[in-house]
Amino acid sequence: MIGGSSVLTVRRALAWSVDFALVLTAAWLLAALTFHRITALVTDVPELAARGGFDLLTSRGDVLDASETVGLSLWNEAVLDVEEAFGALVLAAFLYQWACLALLGRTLGKGLLGLRVTPRLSRRALRRAAVTTAADVAVYALACVLLIDGRFLLSVLVWAAAVTLFLVNALPVLSPGRRSLADRLAGTSVAAVTLRAGDPGDRDYPKTWPRDYPRAWPGDHPQG
């Protein structure tokens, strides 16, 4: 059984890698879009000229103050674009986790590795998706936003909290129960699946079940 547990743990790690690769892809696309938005903002010469001219006319000769006003305006808009990108990334990661778990009982990574999250209930999928997104993406995104806002010390503290949350969520998978923090808070479990001859074609049966999982499918035999 130890060998089976190790294989399941490796499969879960690989499944997480596939799902996180999708998050990184979304992050790259959002970064490219944000860079384009900021570039368009900076190169919008007529708009900048109009702003600079208006600020200059209302500055009563204080040219430096007028230039500073334009610069701060551009900076604030650029920061807002970046913060919106981080927010969109967190939302996309959450919707991906929640939709896949609620509709299919598995994410793309888990499906490719032959894993399934059980039981497949919408309220459990919602809680699991929220915890997973917080541990993998959301808290790191918050740390980055704080850094951009110039709150360096608070950003470092949040980053440390993000690393801690990630480890607290992931390390329990190495324990005998093999349930992450997201599993425990949502009341779910991850198991390998297979189809039995004569059973409905879309019904999955766990090969292994954590010891503290309430019950298996009828006729299944829990394995340690």
C-alpha positions in Angstrom: 0.0 0.0 0.0 2.9 2.3 0.6 3.9 2.1 -3.0 0.4 2.8 -4.1 0.3 5.9 -1.8 3.5 7.2 -3.2 2.3 6.8 -6.8 -1.0 8.6 -5.9 1.0 11.4 -4.4 3.2 11.7 -7.5 0.2 11.8 -9.7 -1.4 14.5 -7.6 1.8 16.6 -7.8 1.9 16.1 -11.6 -1.8 17.0 -11.9 -1.2 20.2 -9.9 1.7 21.0 -12.2 -0.6 20.8 -15.2 -3.2 23.0 -13.6 -0.6 25.5 -12.5 0.9 25.6 -16.0 -2.6 26.8 -17.1 -2.5 29.5 -14.5 0.9 30.6 -15.7 -0.3 30.7 -19.3 -3.2 32.9 -18.2 -0.8 35.1 -16.3 1.4 35.5 -19.4 -1.5 36.4 -21.6 -2.7 39.0 -19.0 0.8 40.4 -18.7 1.0 40.8 -22.5 -2.4 42.5 -22.5 -1.4 44.8 -19.6 1.9 45.7 -21.3 -0.1 46.7 -24.4 -2.5 48.8 -22.4 0.4 50.7 -20.7 2.3 51.1 -23.9 -0.9 52.6 -25.6 -1.3 54.9 -22.6 2.3 56.2 -22.8 2.3 56.6 -26.6 -1.0 58.4 -26.7 0.8 61.7 -27.5 -2.2 63.9 -28.3 -3.9 63.0 -25.0 -0.6 63.6 -23.1 -0.1 66.9 -24.8 -3.6 68.0 -23.9 -3.1 67.0 -20.3 0.3 68.7 -20.1 -1.0 71.9 -21.7 -4.0 72.1 -19.4 -1.9 71.4 -16.3 0.7 74.0 -17.5 -2.0 76.7 -18.0 -3.4 76.0 -14.5 -0.1 75.8 -12.8 0.6 79.6 -12.7 4.1 79.1 -14.0 5.0 76.1 -11.8 6.1 73.9 -14.7 7.7 71.2 -12.5 4.4 70.8 -10.6 2.5 70.5 -13.9 4.9 67.8 -15.2 4.7 66.0 -11.9 0.9 66.0 -12.1 1.0 64.4 -15.6 3.6 61.8 -14.5 1.6 60.8 -11.4 -1.5 60.5 -13.5 0.2 58.1 -15.9 1.7 56.1 -13.0 -1.6 55.7 -11.3 -3.3 54.5 -14.5 -0.5 52.1 -15.2 -0.7 50.7 -11.6 -4.4 50.3 -11.9 -3.9 48.3 -15.1 -1.5 46.0 -13.4 -3.8 45.6 -10.4 -6.7 44.8 -12.7 -4.6 42.1 -14.3 -3.8 40.5 -11.0 -7.5 40.6 -10.1 -8.5 39.0 -13.4 -5.9 36.2 -12.8 -7.3 35.4 -9.4 -10.8 35.3 -10.8 -9.8 33.2 -13.7 -8.0 30.7 -11.5 -11.0 30.4 -9.2 -13.6 30.0 -12.0 -11.4 27.3 -13.6 -11.2 25.3 -10.3 -14.8 25.8 -9.4 -16.3 25.1 -12.8 -14.2 22.0 -13.4 -14.9 20.5 -10.0 -18.6 21.3 -10.0 -19.3 20.1 -13.6 -16.7 17.3 -14.0 -15.4 16.4 -10.6 -11.8 17.0 -11.8 -9.6 19.7 -13.2 -7.8 19.2 -16.5 -4.6 18.1 -14.7 -6.5 15.6 -12.5 -8.3 14.3 -15.5 -5.1 13.7 -17.4 -3.6 11.9 -14.5 -6.7 9.7 -13.8 -7.7 11.4 -10.6 -11.1 12.6 -9.4 -12.4 14.8 -6.5 -15.2 13.3 -4.6 -18.0 13.9 -3.7 -18.9 16.1 -6.6 -21.2 18.7 -4.9 -21.4 22.3 -5.9 -21.0 23.7 -2.4 -17.9 21.5 -1.7 -16.5 22.5 -5.1 -17.0 26.2 -4.2 -15.1 25.9 -0.9 -12.3 23.7 -2.4 -11.8 26.1 -5.3 -11.7 29.1 -3.0 -9.0 27.5 -0.7 -7.0 26.2 -3.7 -7.0 29.6 -5.4 -6.0 31.4 -2.2 -3.1 29.0 -1.6 -1.8 28.9 -5.2 -2.6 32.4 -6.6 -4.6 34.9 -4.6 -2.3 35.7 -1.7 0.8 35.9 -4.0 -1.1 38.3 -6.2 -2.0 40.5 -3.1 1.7 40.6 -2.2 2.6 41.8 -5.7 -0.1 44.5 -5.6 1.2 45.7 -2.3 4.7 45.8 -3.6 3.6 47.9 -6.6 1.8 50.3 -4.2 5.1 50.8 -2.4 4.2 48.9 0.7 7.4 46.9 0.8 7.3 45.6 4.4 3.7 44.6 4.2 4.3 42.9 0.8 7.1 40.8 2.4 4.9 39.7 5.2 2.0 38.8 2.9 4.5 36.9 0.7 5.7 34.9 3.7 2.0 34.2 4.5 1.4 33.0 1.0 4.3 30.6 1.2 3.1 29.3 4.5 -0.5 28.8 3.2 0.8 27.0 0.2 2.8 24.6 2.4 0.0 24.1 4.9 -2.3 23.2 2.0 0.1 20.9 0.1 2.2 19.0 2.8 -0.8 17.1 4.3 -1.0 15.2 0.9 2.1 13.4 2.1 0.3 12.1 5.2 -1.5 8.8 5.4 -4.9 10.5 4.8 -3.5 12.3 1.6 -6.0 15.2 2.1 -4.9 18.7 1.5 -6.1 21.7 3.5 -8.6 22.4 0.7 -9.9 18.8 0.9 -10.4 19.0 4.7 -12.1 22.4 4.6 -14.3 21.3 1.7 -15.0 17.7 2.9 -13.6 16.2 -0.3 -11.0 13.6 -1.3 -8.8 12.9 -4.3 -8.6 9.4 -5.5 -7.5 7.4 -8.6 -10.4 6.2 -10.7 -11.3 3.5 -13.2 -14.3 2.0 -14.9 -15.7 -1.4 -14.2 -17.2 -3.7 -16.9 -20.9 -3.4 -17.0 -21.1 -0.1 -15.1 -22.3 3.2 -16.6 -19.6 4.5 -18.9 -19.3 7.9 -17.2 -19.2 6.6 -13.6 -15.8 6.7 -11.9 -14.8 4.6 -8.9 -11.9 5.4 -6.6 -9.2 2.8 -6.4 -8.0 4.3 -3.1 -9.7 6.1 -0.4 -8.3 8.1 2.6 -9.0 6.4 5.9 -11.2 9.2 7.2 -13.4 9.4 4.1 -17.0 8.7 5.1 -17.8 5.9 2.6 -17.0 4.4 -0.8 -19.2 3.6 -3.7 -21.4 0.5 -3.2 -19.3 -2.6 -3.7 -15.9 -0.8 -3.5 -13.3 -2.0 -1.0 -11.3 0.8 0.7 -7.6 0.4 0.5 -5.3 1.7 3.1 
